[in-house]
Amino acid sequence: MIGIKKRNERVSGGKAKAVMLLLAVTLIWGTTFPVQKLVLTDISPFVFNSVRFWLAAFFSFFMTKKHSLKYGLILGLIMGIAYLTQTWGITITTASKSGFITSIYIVIVPLFSYIVEKERVTGYQKIGFPLSLLGLYLLAGGIDGFNLGDFLNLICALCFALHIVLITKFSKSADGKSMIFYQFIAAAAVNTLFSFGGNWNLGISAWGVVIYLAIFPSVLAVLIQLKYQKKVGSNTSSLIFLGEPVFSMLFAFLILSERLTAEQFIGVGVLLASILLASVDKKNRKSPDKIDTCQKAPRTSLSFEEKDTE
């Protein structure tokens, strides 16, 4: 029983670390929109995405000698379509509508998670998901009408949701580092198809930003996802990722001097509450100390080790 308790403490500590690192990923992602806005003036967004992912593929190639073609290409095609439709959609619709509709992936994740891995929404997540939708709506300042750009952003949301769930699934059967090279190759190729005829002349500041995006929000962020998402599950991860629009607003204030309305401040508070609900949900699961002690010890230990490492 002492061994089971110690193992459970290690697992709980591992999940806490996973939550903190995934939250750090949202902080990194939150910097992308403000810094891109500084340089995306005379540069095609498709060209910018292409260069970003080609560089990410270059950096990730040297991280391991083993590269998973199948898993990498599947994840990369989905990622490439997500960024393509997001970039295309935002040129047709408003930034606030684009941000809100794209963020709907948060509440789409549980559907894909159940279809792919039979992961159910549990505990506080049942409150966190609808609450997150309200927070995102307030943060976007509301939406009005629906057009082609909104439809493209909805496709983007579906792709981001599927990408999160497949990262959790694939990382349980393959080394995370082996999936990043071909993932970025595929994402780069998809965006390159739409960048012909665009301006490929990047200035010094643009190169600085695109290198930063290739290393941190791309390679580093995906590596953390591949290693730690499986420790908390897709549903909890998606609620943690609500930190991205919050940090995006913070950095927009610090870098671009943008201001939040009272409604948006309320939206930030609601999103933070949703993240908190996601963080405490796993702690309320049944403790191993309460397992029927009549079970055989070896079988009990094995069953909980398998359950907690999923």
LOFI-493721 format. One record per residue (C-alpha): residue number from 0; residue in one letter; x negated, y negated, z. Coordinates in steps of 0.05 Angstrom, whole numbers, padded with zeros to 5 digits. Each point is the difference from the previous one (the first is absolute). Example, Ala and Ser with C-alpha at 12.3 -4.5 7.8 and 13.67 -1.06 7.14 Angstrom:
<kekols>
{0; a; {-00246; 00090; 00156}} {1; s; {-00027; -00069; -00013}} 
</kekols>
This chain:
<kekols>
{0; m; {00000; 00000; 00000}} {1; i; {-00058; -00047; 00015}} {2; g; {-00029; 00015; -00068}} {3; i; {00067; -00017; -00033}} {4; k; {00004; -00066; 00039}} {5; k; {-00071; -00020; -00020}} {6; r; {00015; 00017; -00073}} {7; n; {00063; -00041; 00002}} {8; e; {-00039; -00059; 00029}} {9; r; {-00050; 00005; -00057}} {10; v; {00056; 00002; -00051}} {11; s; {00034; -00060; 00032}} {12; g; {-00065; -00038; -00001}} {13; g; {-00010; 00018; -00073}} {14; k; {00070; -00026; -00017}} {15; a; {-00012; -00065; 00037}} {16; k; {-00065; -00009; -00040}} {17; a; {00038; 00015; -00064}} {18; v; {00053; -00052; 00016}} {19; m; {-00053; -00053; 00014}} {20; l; {-00039; 00015; -00064}} {21; l; {00062; 00001; -00043}} {22; l; {00020; -00067; 00031}} {23; a; {-00070; -00025; -00018}} {24; v; {00015; 00021; -00072}} {25; t; {00061; -00045; -00001}} {26; l; {-00044; -00058; 00024}} {27; i; {-00047; 00013; -00059}} {28; w; {00059; 00005; -00048}} {29; g; {00028; -00065; 00029}} {30; t; {-00060; -00038; -00026}} {31; t; {00011; 00021; -00072}} {32; f; {00057; -00047; -00020}} {33; p; {-00031; -00065; 00026}} {34; v; {-00070; 00013; -00029}} {35; q; {00029; 00022; -00067}} {36; k; {00041; -00064; -00004}} {37; l; {-00064; -00040; 00005}} {38; v; {-00028; 00030; -00064}} {39; l; {00059; 00026; -00041}} {40; t; {00010; -00064; -00041}} {41; d; {-00029; 00012; -00069}} {42; i; {-00011; 00075; 00008}} {43; s; {00050; 00054; -00022}} {44; p; {00025; 00038; 00061}} {45; f; {-00006; 00065; -00040}} {46; v; {-00073; -00016; -00016}} {47; f; {-00012; -00015; 00073}} {48; n; {00031; 00066; 00022}} {49; s; {-00040; 00037; -00052}} {50; v; {-00067; -00028; 00022}} {51; r; {00019; 00012; 00073}} {52; f; {00014; 00073; -00010}} {53; w; {-00058; 00013; -00047}} {54; l; {-00046; -00028; 00053}} {55; a; {00034; 00041; 00054}} {56; a; {-00011; 00062; -00042}} {57; f; {-00073; -00017; -00008}} {58; f; {-00011; -00010; 00075}} {59; s; {00039; 00063; 00019}} {60; f; {-00037; 00044; -00050}} {61; f; {-00062; 00000; 00045}} {62; m; {00037; 00019; 00064}} {63; t; {00004; 00074; -00014}} {64; k; {-00024; 00052; -00051}} {65; k; {00068; 00034; -00001}} {66; h; {00057; -00034; -00036}} {67; s; {00071; 00026; -00003}} {68; l; {00027; -00012; -00071}} {69; k; {00071; 00024; 00011}} {70; y; {00016; -00036; 00066}} {71; g; {-00040; -00062; -00021}} {72; l; {00036; -00008; -00067}} {73; i; {00069; 00010; 00031}} {74; l; {-00012; -00052; 00054}} {75; g; {-00035; -00047; -00050}} {76; l; {00056; 00001; -00051}} {77; i; {00051; -00016; 00054}} {78; m; {-00044; -00055; 00028}} {79; g; {-00013; -00029; -00069}} {80; i; {00074; -00003; -00018}} {81; a; {00015; -00032; 00068}} {82; y; {-00050; -00056; -00010}} {83; l; {00019; -00008; -00073}} {84; t; {00075; -00008; 00014}} {85; q; {-00013; -00045; 00059}} {86; t; {-00045; -00046; -00041}} {87; w; {00047; 00001; -00059}} {88; g; {00063; -00010; 00042}} {89; i; {-00027; -00060; 00039}} {90; t; {-00008; -00038; -00066}} {91; i; {00075; 00007; -00012}} {92; t; {00030; -00008; 00069}} {93; t; {-00015; -00044; 00061}} {94; a; {-00057; 00015; 00048}} {95; s; {00048; 00007; 00059}} {96; k; {00045; 00050; -00036}} {97; s; {-00061; 00038; -00025}} {98; g; {-00029; 00005; 00070}} {99; f; {00066; 00024; 00030}} {100; i; {00018; 00051; -00054}} {101; t; {-00071; 00028; -00002}} {102; s; {00001; 00008; 00076}} {103; i; {00063; 00043; -00004}} {104; y; {-00049; 00058; -00009}} {105; i; {-00002; 00000; 00077}} {106; v; {00072; 00028; 00003}} {107; i; {-00009; 00044; -00062}} {108; v; {-00057; 00039; 00031}} {109; p; {00045; 00042; 00046}} {110; l; {00038; 00025; -00061}} {111; f; {-00062; 00023; -00037}} {112; s; {-00031; 00025; 00065}} {113; y; {00060; 00046; 00012}} {114; i; {00001; 00024; -00073}} {115; v; {-00075; 00014; -00003}} {116; e; {-00017; 00021; 00072}} {117; k; {00067; 00009; 00036}} {118; e; {-00021; -00055; 00049}} {119; r; {00061; -00027; 00036}} {120; v; {00012; -00070; 00027}} {121; t; {-00004; 00007; 00076}} {122; g; {00006; -00040; 00064}} {123; y; {-00012; -00074; -00005}} {124; q; {-00012; 00005; -00075}} {125; k; {00076; 00002; -00008}} {126; i; {00001; -00071; 00027}} {127; g; {-00066; -00022; -00031}} {128; f; {00017; 00013; -00073}} {129; p; {00066; -00041; -00004}} {130; l; {-00032; -00053; 00045}} {131; s; {-00059; -00005; -00048}} {132; l; {00048; -00013; -00059}} {133; l; {00031; -00058; 00038}} {134; g; {-00069; -00028; 00018}} {135; l; {-00024; 00004; -00073}} {136; y; {00064; -00035; -00023}} {137; l; {-00010; -00057; 00049}} {138; l; {-00074; -00005; -00017}} {139; a; {00017; -00006; -00075}} {140; g; {00049; -00055; 00016}} {141; g; {00057; 00039; -00031}} {142; i; {00011; 00020; -00073}} {143; d; {00048; -00021; -00054}} {144; g; {00019; 00038; -00064}} {145; f; {-00034; 00059; -00033}} {146; n; {-00040; -00001; -00065}} {147; l; {-00051; 00041; -00039}} {148; g; {-00057; -00023; 00045}} {149; d; {00039; 00025; 00061}} {150; f; {00010; 00067; -00035}} {151; l; {-00075; 00005; -00013}} {152; n; {-00015; -00016; 00073}} {153; l; {00049; 00055; 00020}} {154; i; {-00039; 00050; -00042}} {155; c; {-00062; -00026; 00036}} {156; a; {00032; 00013; 00068}} {157; l; {00017; 00071; -00021}} {158; c; {-00071; 00013; -00023}} {159; f; {-00031; -00029; 00064}} {160; a; {00047; 00044; 00042}} {161; l; {-00018; 00063; -00039}} {162; h; {-00074; -00018; 00003}} {163; i; {00002; -00003; 00076}} {164; v; {00035; 00066; 00007}} {165; l; {-00046; 00036; -00050}} {166; i; {-00061; -00027; 00035}} {167; t; {00025; 00032; 00065}} {168; k; {00014; 00066; -00036}} {169; f; {-00063; 00005; -00043}} {170; s; {-00047; -00020; 00057}} {171; k; {00021; 00061; 00039}} {172; s; {-00027; 00047; -00053}} {173; a; {-00059; -00039; -00030}} {174; d; {-00057; -00044; 00023}} {175; g; {00021; -00074; -00002}} {176; k; {-00063; -00024; -00033}} {177; s; {00009; 00049; -00057}} {178; m; {00065; -00034; -00021}} {179; i; {-00021; -00073; -00007}} {180; f; {-00044; -00001; -00062}} {181; y; {00051; 00027; -00051}} {182; q; {00055; -00038; 00037}} {183; f; {-00033; -00067; -00017}} {184; i; {-00019; 00023; -00070}} {185; a; {00074; 00015; -00015}} {186; a; {00024; -00065; 00032}} {187; a; {-00051; -00040; -00040}} {188; a; {00018; 00034; -00065}} {189; v; {00075; -00014; 00009}} {190; n; {-00013; -00075; 00012}} {191; t; {-00052; -00003; -00056}} {192; l; {00053; 00022; -00051}} {193; f; {00038; -00065; 00015}} {194; s; {-00060; -00046; 00004}} {195; f; {-00022; -00001; -00073}} {196; g; {00002; -00071; -00026}} {197; g; {-00008; -00028; 00069}} {198; n; {-00056; -00045; 00025}} {199; w; {-00057; 00045; 00025}} {200; n; {-00046; -00058; 00017}} {201; l; {-00002; -00002; 00076}} {202; g; {-00034; -00057; 00036}} {203; i; {-00046; 00007; 00060}} {204; s; {00056; -00010; 00050}} {205; a; {00044; 00051; -00036}} {206; w; {-00056; 00051; 00000}} {207; g; {-00010; -00011; 00075}} {208; v; {00074; 00012; 00013}} {209; v; {00006; 00061; -00046}} {210; i; {-00061; 00033; 00032}} {211; y; {00029; -00011; 00069}} {212; l; {00067; 00030; -00022}} {213; a; {-00034; 00060; -00032}} {214; i; {-00040; 00017; 00063}} {215; f; {00046; -00017; 00058}} {216; p; {00075; 00001; -00019}} {217; s; {-00013; 00055; -00051}} {218; v; {-00056; 00049; 00018}} {219; l; {-00003; -00010; 00076}} {220; a; {00075; -00005; 00009}} {221; v; {00015; 00063; -00041}} {222; l; {-00054; 00039; 00037}} {223; i; {00032; -00017; 00066}} {224; q; {00068; 00019; -00026}} {225; l; {-00026; 00067; -00025}} {226; k; {-00032; 00016; 00067}} {227; y; {00050; -00026; 00050}} {228; q; {00070; -00001; -00031}} {229; k; {00007; 00075; 00010}} {230; k; {-00011; -00009; 00075}} {231; v; {00063; -00043; 00009}} {232; g; {00043; 00020; -00060}} {233; s; {00027; -00040; -00059}} {234; n; {00060; -00030; 00037}} {235; t; {-00041; -00030; 00057}} {236; s; {-00053; -00023; -00049}} {237; s; {00051; -00038; -00042}} {238; l; {00025; -00037; 00061}} {239; i; {-00071; -00018; 00020}} {240; f; {-00010; -00028; -00070}} {241; l; {00051; -00053; 00018}} {242; g; {-00060; -00037; 00026}} {243; e; {-00020; -00017; -00071}} {244; p; {00052; -00055; -00013}} {245; v; {-00012; -00027; 00070}} {246; f; {-00076; -00006; -00010}} {247; s; {00013; -00026; -00071}} {248; m; {00040; -00058; 00029}} {249; l; {-00054; -00012; 00052}} {250; f; {-00056; -00004; -00051}} {251; a; {00043; -00041; -00047}} {252; f; {00005; -00050; 00058}} {253; l; {-00075; 00001; 00015}} {254; i; {-00025; 00001; -00073}} {255; l; {00055; -00035; -00040}} {256; s; {00030; -00043; 00056}} {257; e; {00069; 00029; -00014}} {258; r; {00054; -00009; 00053}} {259; l; {00053; 00047; 00026}} {260; t; {00073; -00019; 00010}} {261; a; {00037; 00017; 00064}} {262; e; {00035; 00057; -00037}} {263; q; {-00067; 00029; -00021}} {264; f; {-00027; -00005; 00071}} {265; i; {00060; 00042; 00023}} {266; g; {-00016; 00049; -00057}} {267; v; {-00072; 00007; 00025}} {268; g; {00026; 00015; 00070}} {269; v; {00048; 00053; -00026}} {270; l; {-00056; 00033; -00040}} {271; l; {-00047; 00001; 00060}} {272; a; {00056; 00033; 00040}} {273; s; {00006; 00053; -00055}} {274; i; {-00075; 00013; 00003}} {275; l; {00004; 00008; 00075}} {276; l; {00057; 00050; -00006}} {277; a; {-00042; 00041; -00050}} {278; s; {-00060; -00001; 00047}} {279; v; {00037; 00026; 00062}} {280; d; {00044; 00051; -00036}} {281; k; {-00051; 00056; 00001}} {282; k; {-00014; -00009; 00074}} {283; n; {00070; 00022; 00018}} {284; r; {-00006; 00069; -00028}} {285; k; {00006; 00059; 00045}} {286; s; {-00064; 00012; 00040}} {287; p; {-00035; 00067; -00007}} {288; d; {00003; 00006; 00076}} {289; k; {00074; 00013; -00007}} {290; i; {-00006; 00060; -00045}} {291; d; {00028; 00064; 00025}} {292; t; {-00057; 00031; 00039}} {293; c; {00028; 00069; -00014}} {294; q; {-00031; -00004; -00070}} {295; k; {-00067; 00032; -00010}} {296; a; {-00056; -00049; 00011}} {297; p; {-00038; 00012; -00065}} {298; r; {00063; -00008; -00042}} {299; t; {00021; -00063; 00039}} {300; s; {-00067; -00033; -00011}} {301; l; {-00001; 00016; -00073}} {302; s; {00070; -00023; -00013}} {303; f; {-00012; -00068; 00032}} {304; e; {-00066; -00010; -00033}} {305; e; {00033; 00011; -00068}} {306; k; {00059; -00044; 00017}} {307; d; {-00041; -00059; 00026}} {308; t; {-00050; 00000; -00056}} {309; e; {00052; -00005; -00054}} 
</kekols>
